[in-house]
């Protein structure tokens, strides 16, 4: 692989990603200022930092769901999580945007927990483990502040009777050659994964099916999940459902400088897990890859490079409290006024505070988490 090559699929992210090229390769649209302005006015004059700082950079049919919303046909939000272990901070990115949108627009949220998918995708995991992490992850996600009255969960192994009637229809529309090409499956890939994409499609159509009318769907997710929804969009109309719209985020760089904060392949130090102790968090941030220079003198003189820095990515995605602070950190990093050690100390304070608040919020959702899980189909077939 040469330095400008990269791979992005739901099952593999590798190399230095050129996001403009990726958008072209995937055939998605740029998230324009005009669309952001429309969202800004719909939410009463606010924009999530994830939108203003370019973390979300691409979409499909966002304009259409906003039109529908304005015409009194509100969309529902859908995102998901494959529970292979504890969540890390970058897993929160889609859900934070969902929570932000739900709070401002009063829309419904559907979360899918794919304990089956991760069992199929990770040979080292047992069913007990993926089911266990599924519930643990769900607590973390709900703790972001979702509205209990408007939030619903498909926990695949427990919701299968609610999902299966639609999965059956979807699966008949997906030729093996499509999944082979889209996901890069090999002859040795297990047949669970071959079928799995049908299950990830189901929530897109589920409310339309349940209500017997066309309900628009908006999916905030990492761009790596787009291939699943290309399959969904291609078959939606043949089943009589609207194509889901998507809002794609960039991958969040890992602490070791990897393209994505993933810990697959024993890269424990690449991510901040939500269940890491304060000591572990401190250690990981202290040794994180930065955009700094080799010596203090050089950094004072030439400045550092925020765009390649994993600590800057922490400020950018959640830890800068205001736009002003974010701009300041970025400027002082670039100019050499802010050194990496000091920057790390500052961000660590924020990370520790967030962990404390999050742990408290997580305890409070445990009572109602189970009641969000959908277990029955709305109709017999
Ligand atoms: N496949 C996703 C993962 O591995 C989980 C998922 C299910 C998902 N449904 C989704 C992600 C919808 C984004 C949007 O984590």
Boltz pocket constraint, residues with backbone or C-beta under 6 A from the ligand:
constraints:
  - pocket:
      binder: B
      contacts: [[A, 10], [A, 78], [A, 79], [A, 80], [A, 81], [A, 82], [A, 83], [A, 112], [A, 113], [A, 114], [A, 117], [A, 200], [A, 219], [A, 220], [A, 221], [A, 222], [A, 225]]
      max_distance: 6.0
